[in-house]
Amino acid sequence: MEQPKKEQSVGCHSAEGLSVSASAQTGGHITAPVLSHTTVTGNITVITNVSGSSNPADTHSQNPGKTSQNLKDGCKKLICSEYAYVTEYNSLPGEHVLLTDRYTELLIIQRHREQSEREKEIRSRGEKFFTARANENYITVEKFFSPDDRGLIPKAVVLQGNPGNGKSFTAMKIMLDWASGKLYAENFDFIFHLKCKEINQISGEKSLAEFLRYSQSLTPAQISQILQHSSERVLFLVDGFDELKLSQDNMSNLSLPTDVQTPASPESTLKALLSGRLLPESFLLVTTRSTATDTLSKLLKKQPQRFTDITGFSERGVEEYFQRFFKDDQLLQTQAYEHVKANETLFTACFIPVICWIICTVFRERCRDGLDASSGLDTTTSIYVDFVSTLLEHHCQGLSQSVPSLLRSLGQLAERGMLEQQVLFNEKSVSETVSDPANIPFLCKFLFRRRIRQETMFSFMHLSFQEFFTALYYVLMSEEESQRAVIKLIEGTKLYRSSVIQFLFGLCNKEVSSSLMESHSVSVSPTVRALLEEWILQVITDKKKYLNEPIDLFFFHCLYELHEEDFVRETLESFETIKMSYDPLRMTDCRVLLYCLQCCSHIRSLNLQHYSLTPETLKILQPAVCRSQELWLDLMDFSDDDVGLLISALGEDKKVNSLRFSNSFLSDQALQRVLNSLSRQRSVAELYLTVKTITTSTAVILMNHLCNNEITGEMSVVVNENSHEESLCSCLRASNTFGGIICPGFDENLKALLSFLMSEPDVTYVTLNVMDLTESWASRILPHLQVFPNLNHIRVGCVREEFDELGISWSFNESQTDRDLRLFFTAQNFTQSDVLFRTSDSPTPLSLSEFCLTGPQSELLNIDWKSVIQIFCKFKDKPITEMCGEDFDEKMDALLSLLPSVCGLKTVEMKMSDLTVNLAVRIISLIQTCPGLHNVNSPEFNEHVNALLSFLNSVPGLKFICVGVASLTESWVTRILSLIQTCPSLQRVR
């Protein structure tokens, strides 16, 4: 076995202090320099360095393997100490934080995304943005040097990412984890961290061993030994390749160093390392911005390679970052995260770690200054301005133009994209507008395949940054150009204009404009602010004065970004009620609306119908709801745990015009709590609640509330359609228009209904309105209701249009032998006339508006209800209000033919428009076959009837008679029929 090589040296010092040395590997030869005519004093030392040892006394006594391990352990210990703490952008001298307290896992993909994917992500916001990210396949740092699909281990890994996305932080975490034994222990014995920003500061020519001394606490001799003897166990972590100052000279491999001892410029040495000319067995991990990836690919020749793209945080990563930042203050962490999540634009931007740091820092500073952290950040624009300032200061070295000039060129590019609805820009259009785009931290660079070639595209980090730079561009123009651009914008109809206008209002905020002036000598024209204020004041005033329209959420966002309380009050001073337009109400909107309402104490009425506030959004608006005296609220997704929030928001003595729950799963206990809260209000008009299930307890709760509280509208309790619990019915509804409780859908739950009624033995009056007037109602429910001793009236109404709102009433009259029952069929709530059915094909249409039977309940309840219901429902596929005379006669004949089977029938009452011959004949037949029908037929009565009809027969040209009688007897019918037959001019009898 080949023995480990040893380094041997001969050193000689002359009297004048001259030092001469020579070295060679074991097995090589040393040719000592010729020292002629020289007197040597002192010692001549022969040194054998084993694995880099520099201690001559231990040269021959040390174990090579042990020495190497000692070196590695010592190096790791120093790295752990050096990388344990980090300084932040705003750290004062001596301030630092633990790296592990800040580092949060980032999303890293190992593929080039398609153009459509890039564009979709740039345009998406909020939950959609993060949901799309959740569906991606990601790689972790631990897997960077794992075998690929072909079993090959990559020799070089490229970690691409945008400025502020965490590339350098990830590099530092890799160093710390390796030194702590948590990462790459099986892969690498040494990792050398090369920071390109520091490499730029190195002057002169140096060998790689000397070069690395700037980043490691090892001597050049030790580094040389490591690199020459175990380069296959070495990883070079090159951080910030995009910051490296590269020249076009020395690009030829012939001029690059090939040995670790060969001096060269830092640039040449790094190029040799990347190209594989130097230490080809070693491994590389290079971080770079996307704007420099193509340059890197020309230099990086090691194969195989793995490309990775660091894309920032996931939604969970954002939350974790806030938890780590505020690990000692749970309340502040919750307030900060909830505020950011409520702002869709900011929440989306939080995929960039630097944005998270800025927001958390602002919250922390507010808390330290004694301000209410729960009130959140000032504006979205202020965070974007801070982000731009941070990148300009820390990620934008060596600019070839002034900051105002850079911002103006970026704004011009952004505006062009907004006008053309474009988020990806080709290289030519970018170069025409922006100088040196590859070094601009606000732009991202992508390479896409175009058949047989590549195409370079640029974009802003997200559409919201493009909108921000567009607004910034308008205030950076000359005053005259700025006025024209702003007027054109606010008078336009482009979809994008709302976001740009909001950023314009934010840039006009006094604190933001002052910050821009102090940091970057950028001034915002007072004329722009005056234009914007005049415009929004006019628009909102017109909505109130002329149109009485609800206010768009967009205008509230503009007022919020301006963040001037006096102007908000001035703008909304004519409003007593805030009624929002029908836009979806997000948490961001609630924050904005709350701010505006808190500026206007005179507004005491809040109409949020059609908005469906969730528990989260109601919590944000709770102060405004509490203060309001008149409310319209729509709520959704409420559970029992959320009812307390609603009760707290409602308070007492409010005028609740509407309170609607949708997609909620309230229990009976929660329903009771809601109703108790409503009983403490001044008035309640409309109430709609969705519950888990309706039980007998639910009905009792609702009835008790109705008995003790007045409602001016409709009150409904509906089972949630997604509930899987067994329910008594699907809905309970109370209304002052119906006069009772409506219970649709009871047909399949008759047993439960009867059980409920049995629990109320004192019931005397029952009103039921049903969706379908079926046989079951009459044949099954009514006989059971006989057992209620105090029940004396039942009314059933059908509310479906196809049944023409048919009503059936039963009332009981006590008798000694049996309870007589009066059964009424009546029409209810008709728009034209209260009729059960009528003809429509003659000048004098026939109609039946009331039909009533009286007889023993034991007999009436056994009637053929199926036939009765069929008669009162549709007739021959035609609505019952649209039938011809033949249909009418057929229907009346069918109805009267059912009556002879009812034993003991005492009275039949019909309210009709006309008495026809056919109907008169049919009534006579009924009277003759039903002996129980009361028949008033005294001699005196017959004498008067005969005299009346004789008189009528003597009237020439008689066309119409109307006779009202207490009881239509056989004698009456016979005489009237005779009159109709003997008086040819008679056309109508009523």
Secondary structure, 3 states (H helix, E strand, C coil): CCCCCCEEEEEEECCCCCEEEEEEECCCCCCCCCCCCCCCCCCCEEEEECCCCCCHHHCCCCCHHHHHHHHHHHHHHHHHHHHCEECCCCCCCCCCEEHHHHCCCCEEECCCCCHHHHHHHHHCCHHHHHHHHHCCCCCCHHHCCCCCCCCCCCCEEEEEECCCCCHHHHHHHHHHHHHCCCCCCCCCCEEEEEEHHHHCCCCCCECHHHHHCCCCCCCHHHHHHHHHHHHHHEEEEEECHHHCCCCCCCCCHHHCCCCCCCCECHHHHHHHHHHCCCCCCCEEEEEECHHHHHHHHHHCCCCCEEEEEEEECCHHHHHHHHHHHCCCCHHHHHHHHHHHHHCHHHHHHCCCHHHHHHHHHHHHHHHHCCCCHHHCCCCHHHHHHHHHHHHHHHCCCCCCCCHHHHHHHHHHHHHHHHHCCCCCEEHHHHHHHCCCHHHCCCEEEEEEEECCEEEEEEEECCHHHHHHHHHHHHHHCCHHHHHHHHHHHHHCCCCCHHHHHHHHHHHCCHHHHHHHHHHHCCCCCHHHHHHHHHHHHHHHHHHHHHHCCCECHHHHHHHHHHCCHHHHHHHCCCCCEEEECCCCCCHHHHHHHHHHHHHCCCCCEEEEEEEEECHHHHHHHHHHHHHCCEEEEEEECCCHHHHHHHHHHHCCCCEEEEEEEECCCECHHHHHHHHHHHHCCCEEEEEEEEECCCCHHHHHHHHHHHHHCCCCCEEEEEECCCCCCCCCCCEEEEECCCCEEECCCHHHHHHHHHHHHHCCCCCCEEEEEECCCCHHHHHHHHHHHCCCCCCCEEEEEECCHHHCCEEEEEEEECCCCCCEEEEEEEECCCCCCCCCEEECCCCCCCEEEEEEEEEEHHHHCCCCHHHHHHHHCCECCECCCCECHHHHHHHHHHHHHCHHHCCCCCEEEEEECCCCHHHHHHHHHHHHHCCCCCCCCCHHHHHHHHHHHHHHHCCCCCCEECCCCCCCCHHHHHHHHHHHHHCCCCCEEC
